[in-house]
Amino acid sequence: MLKDLKPLTFMTPEQTGVPSAAISRLLDRIAAANLCMHSIIILRKGAIIAEGYWKPFEEGEPHRMYSSSKSVVSMAVGKMYDNGLISLSDKIADYFPDKLPENPSPYTMRATIRDLLMMATQNNQNSYNRNDPDWIWTFFNSNANHMPGSIFQYDTAATTVLCALIERLTGKTFYEYLRPEFDIIGVSPDTDCIERPEGGAWGGSGLLISTRDYAKIVLLCQRRGNWFGQQLISEEYMLAATTKQIDNSHESRPGRPHRGMDRGYGYQFWVISENGFKFSGMGSQSALVFPEQDLIVATTADTQGDAYAYEIDTAVYEELLPVLGDPLPENPEAYAALQSRLDALTLAVQPGEYTSALAAEINGKTFIMDENPMGITRLSFTFDEQGGRFDYTNAQGDNSFRFGFGVNAQDLFPQKNYFGRRIGQCPGDKYRCFASAGWVEPHKLILRVFLADRYFGNFTAVFSFIEDTVSVLMTKTAEWFLDEYQGIACGKISK
């Protein structure tokens, strides 16, 4: 394998004009929001100035990037454009005659590759769901109801079709097609992707890559396709991809009050203020990129459903951008404090007390549940000094997993009916999970569970124990799984 033309280097923040204390303040704000972070890498002037992993996550571990994957697909489209395989004005339907209906919509027949890159398709919504056997077919057989290229409407199916286009023209998935470039910048061959039901890469959501490898890809894009002197993807394409091609100001962005988002959309990249752009994926798989300031802040996390997820971007704008400058005198004390902070990062836990007087009364007791949306027929808790175990029975049968107090307990989530490497196929594997609990009132226990595998999702379960009853509220945030963990239930102690 080729080695890096110039491997990523490490420098102190001060060497690149960033105060170590500013990065510590950014971490303080993330911690105060109690966000479920997994990793962060900050680069300035092409060097890593801060890198941290919230234990048990660690460097080198492949991580699902969700919609940040779309920007990598765009790079592969750019390579095809550079190699003369396509023109961005080509009609996408011309490449998929076998997927067209007998009388296709004229809007479908007019859609171009550029329209798909801009999220300006002919369809009024994403065309597929988890049960569709052929996602490419759905795109061309959906409700085409307006002129393509006219309106920004976020549509992962557009990226999905671009993935299929790459496969048809090159015989490779988007990440296989980029392998020569990945080898040059030092991206691991372990890079992988979730597959569509019909086969082929789901580049709209499924890239699996380590954070440091992800940072290398982001740096390549920040440098407009140039890797330390070698132009890997044309500057023409990368400049167009990362700058505004279509207005998206009509899109409501609840939970994003920071001043950076959104300033338009490029080719599968979000455009932000300060002439920057963003890789943006569900749950804060993201990278804020500021070419003029030569700054990148890349993160992985599971902030799905968290009202304070915006705090990551806000902190970057308020703590880092205002203090960037020329190289600073070294500050050993501040740098040592930052490094200690980065080394001590641990996964967020559910706040609350570690015990309650009520715990002894319900310890080991079984609650028989009334009929409920989750299908849970019985549940019980067993407590110990570190945390405990939650046991329950649902439609799958008897289930159990551990949780911690003040710390996350790692276990395998008991559900076996979730997707594996390919959407639509359930191999019976269990997802890795992390769970913690806390008594928020003397009678009320909250259990917070994060599933972190090829798929990321989370749910919160509130248990209120009054007299001989338990009332349960479960709320989940996950794409296409954890459906069994949403609703309200009540039960009584078994006599």
Buried (B, 14 or more C-beta within 10 A) or exposed (E): EEEBEEEBEEBBBBBBBBBBBBBBBBBEBBEEBBBBBBBBBBBBBBBBBBBBBBEBBEEEBBBBBBBBBBBBBBBBBBBBBBEEBBEBEBBBBEBBEEBBEEEBBEBBBBBBBBBBBBBBBBBBEBBBEEEBEBBBBBBBBBEBEBBBBEBBBEBBBBBBBBBBBBBEBBEBBBBBBBBEBBBBBBBBEEBBBBBBBBEBBBBBBBBBBBBBBBBBBBBBBBBBBBBBEEEBBBEEBBEBBBBBBBBBEEEEEEEBEBEBBBBBBBBBBBBBBBEBBBBBBBBBBBBBBBBEBBBBBBBBBBBBBBEBBBBBBBBBBBBBBEBBEEEBEEBEEBBEBBBEBBEEBEBBBBEBBBEBEBBEEBEEBBBBBEEBEBBBBBBBBBBEEEBBBBBBBBEEEEBEBBBBBBBBBBBBBBBBEBBBBBBBEEEEBBBBBBBBBBBBEEBBBBBBBBBBBBBBBBBBBBBBBEEBEBBBBBBBBBBBBBBBBBBEBBBBBEE
